[in-house]
C-alpha cells in the first residue's frame, strides 16, 4: 500500500507489493524493488536503488549528496541489496568519483543512527549496531559485525567474519575472522563463536586460531609472523586468505596485545 500522503516522483520506479507510508518522499531516479516497506518520514534521494524485501524505518535519509568537499556534482549512486533492514535515522550518502557508488549488500542490518559515508562498500550479512559511523571509502566484508558507537576512519577495511567491540576507533585494517577491541584497537582473539554459528568446522576454526597465534601471540612483529606461517603451515584457502589480506593492506593491520 502506498499512502496518499507520501510524495513520490513520477520519474521513480516502484515495483509491486511495495509499501510506502505517509510523509515519506521518493525523489526522481529512484528504484525500489518488490516487497520493500518504507515507513513514514523516510527520504530517498535521486540515484538510489533499493532491492527486494527491504525495510526502512522512520527518519532514514538515503542517497543524499556526500559531505566530501571534493564532490563536484558527479553522477553517483547508492545501491542497497535485498532483504536489508535500515532502522531509524540512518544516513547513507552517495558515492564520489572515487567509486561512483556507495553499496550495501544483502541481508544487512543497520541499526539506529548509523552513518554510511560516500563510497563505502559493505558486503552481505553485515551488522552495524547503533551510532556506528563509517567515514568515506570504508570496506566491510561479509558477515562482519560492528558493535555500537564504533567509528571507522577513511579507507580502512574490515575483514569477513570479524567482530569489533563497542565504542572502538578503527584506524587500521581488521583482518578476517578476528575479534578486535580496546584502545588502540588490538587483536582480541578469533571470532570462534561467530564462525561456529555460520557453519565453520572445528578443524577450520583451529587452523585459523593457529595462524593468528603465530602472527599475534608468538611474534611481536607481523612480518615475521607471516613468514613463520608460510613456513610452518601448509597452503590452504584459509591461510592464503589471511596472508593476502594482511600483505595487501595499505594502512596496515591492527596490532596484537602488548
Secondary structure, 3 states (H helix, E strand, C coil): CECCCCEECCCCEECCCCEECCCCEECCCEEECCCCEECCCCEECCCEEECCCCEECCCCEEEECCCCCCCCCCCCEEEECCCCEECCCCEEECCCCCCCEEEECCCCEECCCCEECCCCEECCCCEECCCCEECCCCEECCCCEECCCCEECCCCEECCCCEECCCCEECCEECCCEEEECCCCEEEEECHHHHHHCCCCHHHHHHHHHHHHHHHHCCCCHHHHHHHHHHHCCCCHHHHHHHHHHHHCCCCECECCC
